[in-house]
Amino acid sequence: MERKEGSAVWICPYCGGNHGLPFHDEQLDGMLCLESDCGRFVEESLIPDDVREWDFSDL
């Protein structure tokens, strides 16, 4: 997972897109990629701390 210098933009490690949605339930915790050609789920353990501190209003 990449992070643009000076910002906390989430970058999908699979497609490189930056449109993601935080997702959490009893079994999953992480980001869902919203790119039309991807849609993969990235577990929280792969997400840097600064991105996990986002609020839903940050998207």
N, C-alpha and C positions, 0 to 999 in steps of 0.2 A: 504494500500500500504506500502510495506516495502522498506527500503533503507539499503544496506550493509554499515556498518560503514567504514568511510574513503573514500567512493566513491559515485558517483551520478548515480548508476545503477538503471534503472527503473525496477520495479518488478510488474507484472500484479497481481492485487488483486483477480482475478478469478482463474487463473491456476498456478500462481507462476513463470511463464516464464519471461525471461528478454529480449526477442526480440520484440521491439515495434517500431512504426513509428509515429512521430508527424503528426497530421492531423488538418487542419483548413479550413473551408469554411464559408459561410454566416450563417449556422445553427449549425455547430459543431466545437468544439475546444478541442483537447485532444490528446490521444495516442491510436493507433490501435494495438492490440496485434497480432503479426505475428506467434505465435505458431500454428502448424498445427491442434491441437485439441481444439483451443480456438477461436481466431479471434474476440474477443469482443472489444468494444470501451470503453475507460475510459475517462470521462469528465475532463476538465482542473481543475475544482474545487476540484477534488480528487487527483491532482498531486502536490507534494511539489514544492515550488518555485525554489529550486536548480535544479530540473529536467527540469522545464519549461525554464530555461536559456540555455539549450542545443542548439547547432547549428545542422542543418541537417548533417554536416560533422562529428559530434560526434558519429553517429550510425555505 
